């Protein structure tokens, strides 16, 4: 069981009017090569079943790790602080300014704004008090993904995030609060899954966050929650689905990729803040500056259903 980890996206950053350049992330994946009964070579990311002979190699999927960067544009009468968003999602950003020397009194000391996906915005123009004197200041910013006005409006019930016709037991769901105690996880659902169970997208969307470097679990929230492998998917209504505790070396999607309902994402695992193998699934929205979870209904033969802890549900 797990609480939703503090999102990687909500980091606190400090800058002295400039930030570092882009970082790149490389995720190692396995590629299998074997011959079918007709002698045709097959290439796949899944290990062949049974006693099929195969060749295995490591491949890397490279993509730019999304981030928010702060940089400066100097002008004769001051400095413009520019925020650049490399996420494939809007970012809600808050900044604070601490004047040190020669900053005009009419320069805003704090503010809020929304950065468009893959876009940039001038957060504040820091104006000099005296044009011929050097200026010094510190700045900080915090950000979370999503529009602050997002409303949960799915066009159909969610698909259960595992293979069709398979049955999985729910170990925790609202109103249980064994570990789902905060607003970001209170409506989350924990599905009991052996490591390596296929995880599928519950709804169409765009992948905006991937973490796949981790392979350990633990029960110290502060230490272990940030070490969960995750996929975060942005929906067209601005809400986001989070798939947590995924198995390392199994994630097959990258930021910016469009995924369809029912598309394979990764294997379930036991990474991060977790007491046993399971999938933690939650849908969140940005509620004016904090990520909160929302109730979710899933598709079933009898119509939309709200999941209950202790019951088993078959994907439909």
C-alpha positions in Angstrom: 0.0 0.0 0.0 1.2 3.5 -0.7 0.4 7.2 -0.6 1.0 9.1 -3.7 4.6 10.3 -3.6 5.4 14.0 -3.7 5.6 14.6 -7.4 9.0 15.1 -8.9 7.5 18.1 -10.6 6.8 20.0 -7.4 10.5 20.7 -6.6 11.7 23.9 -5.0 14.4 25.6 -7.0 16.6 28.6 -6.2 18.3 30.7 -8.8 20.5 33.8 -8.9 18.9 35.1 -12.0 20.0 32.1 -14.1 19.5 28.4 -14.1 21.4 25.4 -15.5 21.1 24.1 -19.0 19.1 21.0 -20.1 19.6 17.5 -18.8 19.1 14.3 -20.7 17.8 11.0 -19.4 18.6 7.5 -20.8 16.4 4.6 -19.9 18.0 1.2 -20.6 15.6 -1.4 -22.2 16.0 -5.0 -23.3 15.5 -6.1 -26.9 14.9 -9.8 -27.7 15.7 -11.3 -31.1 14.6 -14.8 -32.1 13.4 -16.9 -35.2 9.8 -18.0 -35.5 8.9 -21.5 -36.9 9.2 -20.1 -40.4 12.7 -18.8 -39.9 11.7 -15.2 -39.8 13.5 -13.0 -37.3 11.3 -11.4 -34.7 12.4 -8.4 -32.6 10.4 -7.6 -29.4 10.8 -6.0 -26.0 9.1 -9.1 -24.4 11.1 -12.2 -23.4 10.0 -15.2 -25.5 7.9 -17.8 -23.7 9.0 -21.4 -23.1 12.2 -22.8 -24.4 12.4 -20.6 -27.4 16.1 -19.7 -28.2 16.7 -16.0 -28.3 19.3 -13.3 -28.3 19.2 -10.4 -25.8 20.7 -6.9 -25.9 20.4 -3.6 -24.0 19.1 -0.6 -25.8 18.7 3.0 -24.6 15.7 5.2 -25.2 16.9 8.8 -24.9 14.7 11.8 -24.3 15.0 15.2 -22.7 14.1 15.1 -19.1 11.3 17.7 -18.7 12.0 20.6 -16.4 11.4 24.3 -15.7 14.3 26.6 -16.2 14.8 30.1 -15.1 17.1 32.4 -17.0 17.7 36.2 -17.3 17.5 38.7 -20.1 19.5 41.8 -19.2 18.3 45.2 -20.4 19.7 48.7 -19.6 17.2 49.4 -16.8 17.0 45.9 -15.3 16.6 42.2 -15.7 13.7 40.1 -17.1 13.3 36.7 -15.4 12.1 34.2 -18.0 10.6 30.8 -17.1 11.0 28.1 -19.7 8.8 25.0 -19.6 10.0 21.9 -21.4 7.1 19.7 -20.1 4.4 18.6 -22.5 1.9 20.1 -20.0 1.0 23.5 -18.6 2.9 24.3 -15.4 1.5 26.4 -12.6 4.4 28.4 -11.2 4.9 30.7 -8.2 7.9 32.9 -7.7 9.3 35.0 -4.9 11.9 37.7 -5.2 14.3 38.9 -2.4 15.9 42.2 -3.3 19.5 42.7 -2.1 20.7 45.8 -3.7 19.4 48.5 -6.1 16.0 46.9 -6.8 13.1 49.3 -7.4 10.3 49.4 -4.9 7.7 48.9 -7.6 9.2 45.5 -8.7 6.8 42.7 -7.6 8.1 40.5 -4.8 6.0 37.5 -5.7 3.5 36.2 -8.2 1.7 33.3 -9.9 1.4 32.3 -13.5 0.8 29.4 -15.9 3.5 28.4 -18.4 2.1 26.8 -21.6 3.4 23.4 -22.6 6.8 23.7 -24.2 6.7 27.4 -23.9 8.2 30.3 -22.0 7.0 33.4 -20.2 8.4 36.5 -18.5 7.6 36.1 -14.8 8.8 39.5 -13.7 10.9 42.4 -14.8 13.3 43.4 -12.0 13.9 47.1 -12.4 16.9 49.0 -11.1 16.4 51.9 -8.7 19.4 53.7 -10.1 20.2 53.0 -13.7 24.0 53.3 -13.4 24.4 51.1 -10.3 24.7 47.3 -10.3 21.7 45.3 -9.1 21.6 42.1 -6.9 18.7 39.9 -5.9 17.8 36.3 -5.2 14.8 34.4 -6.7 12.9 31.2 -5.9 10.2 29.4 -7.7 7.9 26.4 -7.1 5.8 24.6 -9.7 3.3 21.8 -10.2 1.9 20.4 -13.4 -1.6 21.3 -14.7 -3.9 24.2 -15.2 -5.2 25.5 -11.8 -8.7 25.5 -13.2 -8.8 21.9 -14.5 -12.1 20.1 -14.0 -12.5 16.3 -14.0 -14.8 15.5 -17.0 -14.1 12.1 -18.5 -16.2 11.1 -21.5 -16.6 7.5 -20.3 -15.7 5.4 -17.2 -12.0 4.6 -16.9 -10.7 1.2 -18.1 -9.2 -1.0 -15.4 -5.5 -0.7 -15.9 -4.7 -4.4 -16.5 -5.4 -7.0 -19.1 -9.0 -7.5 -20.3 -10.8 -10.5 -18.7 -8.2 -10.7 -15.9 -9.3 -10.2 -12.3 -7.4 -8.2 -9.7 -8.1 -7.6 -6.0 -8.3 -4.0 -4.6 -6.4 -3.7 -1.3 -7.1 0.0 -0.6 -9.6 2.5 -2.0 -11.6 5.5 -0.7 -12.7 5.9 2.1 -9.8 3.8 3.5 -7.0 5.9 4.8 -4.4 3.4 5.9 -1.8 5.2 3.7 -3.9 7.4 1.5 -4.2 10.2 4.0 -3.4 13.3 2.0 -5.5 15.2 -0.6 -3.3 14.0 -3.4 -4.0 10.3 -2.7 -7.3 10.0 -0.8 -9.1 8.7 -3.9 -6.3 6.5 -5.1 -6.8 2.8 -5.7 -4.2 0.1 -4.9 -4.4 -3.0 -7.1 -2.6 -6.2 -5.8 -0.5 -7.3 -8.7 2.6 -9.6 -8.9 5.7 -8.0 -10.2 5.7 -8.0 -14.0 1.9 -7.7 -14.5 1.1 -5.7 -17.6 -0.2 -2.2 -16.9 -2.4 -0.4 -19.5 -3.6 3.1 -19.9 -7.0 3.7 -18.2 -7.7 6.7 -20.5 -6.3 8.5 -23.5 -3.7 11.2 -22.8 -0.1 12.5 -23.3 2.7 11.2 -21.2 4.3 14.1 -19.2 6.5 12.4 -16.6 8.4 9.1 -16.5 10.6 7.8 -13.7 12.2 4.4 -14.3 15.6 4.3 -12.5 14.5 2.7 -9.3 14.4 -0.9 -8.2 14.0 -0.8 -4.4 11.1 -0.3 -2.0 10.8 0.7 1.7 8.4 2.0 4.3 10.0 5.4 5.1 7.8 7.8 3.2 10.3 10.7 3.1 13.1 8.5 1.8 11.2 5.9 -0.3 8.3 7.9 -1.9 10.6 9.7 -4.4 12.1 6.4 -5.5 9.0 5.0 -7.1 8.9 4.4 -10.8 6.0 6.3 -12.3 4.2 7.3 -15.5 2.1 10.4 -15.4 -0.5 11.0 -18.2 -2.2 14.3 -18.9 -5.9 14.0 -20.0 -7.7 16.4 -22.3 -9.6 17.9 -19.4 -6.4 18.9 -17.6 -6.5 16.1 -15.1 -3.6 13.6 -14.8 -3.4 9.9 -14.1 -0.5 8.6 -12.1 0.7 5.0 -12.3 3.0 4.3 -9.4 5.5 1.5 -8.2 6.2 0.3 -11.7 8.9 -2.3 -12.3 12.3 -0.9 -13.4 13.4 -1.5 -17.0 9.8 -2.0 -18.1 8.4 1.4 -19.0 7.8 1.6 -22.7 6.5 5.2 -23.1 8.4 8.6 -23.1 7.3 12.2 -22.3 5.4 13.7 -25.2 4.0 10.4 -26.4 0.2 10.1 -27.0 -1.2 7.0 -25.5 -4.6 5.5 -26.1 -7.0 3.9 -23.6 -5.8 0.3 -23.2 -2.3 0.9 -24.5 0.5 -1.0 -22.7 2.6 1.4 -20.5 4.8 -0.8 -18.3 4.9 -3.7 -15.8 3.8 -3.4 -12.3 6.4 -3.6 -9.6 7.3 -2.8 -6.0 9.3 0.4 -6.1 9.2 3.4 -3.8 7.1 3.7 -0.7 5.5 0.2 -0.8 5.0 -2.8 1.5 4.4 -5.3 -1.3 3.9 -5.6 -5.1 1.0 -3.5 -6.3 -0.1 -0.7 -8.7 -1.1 2.6 -7.1 -3.5 4.4 -9.5 -4.8 7.9 -8.9 -6.3 10.7 -11.0 -5.3 14.2 -9.8 -6.0 17.8 -10.7 -4.3 21.1 -9.9 -6.7 22.8 -7.4 -5.3 26.3 -7.3 -1.8 25.3 -6.5 -2.0 21.9 -4.9 -2.5 18.4 -6.5 -5.7 16.8 -5.2 -7.1 13.4 -6.2 -10.6 13.0 -7.7 -13.1 10.1 -7.5 -13.0 7.7 -10.4 -15.5 5.3 -11.9 -14.4 2.3 -13.8 -16.1 0.4 -16.7 -17.9 -2.9 -15.9 -20.5 -5.1 -17.6 -23.1 -3.7 -15.2 -22.1 0.0 -15.9 -19.8 2.4 -14.1 -18.5 1.1 -10.8 -16.7 2.7 -7.8 -14.1 0.3 -6.5 -14.2 -1.0 -2.9 -11.3 -2.4 -0.9 -11.3 -6.2 -0.5 -13.2 -6.9 -3.7 -11.9 -8.3 -7.0 -12.7 -6.7 -10.3 -12.4 -8.1 -13.8 -11.2 -5.7 -16.6 -13.9 -5.1 -19.2 
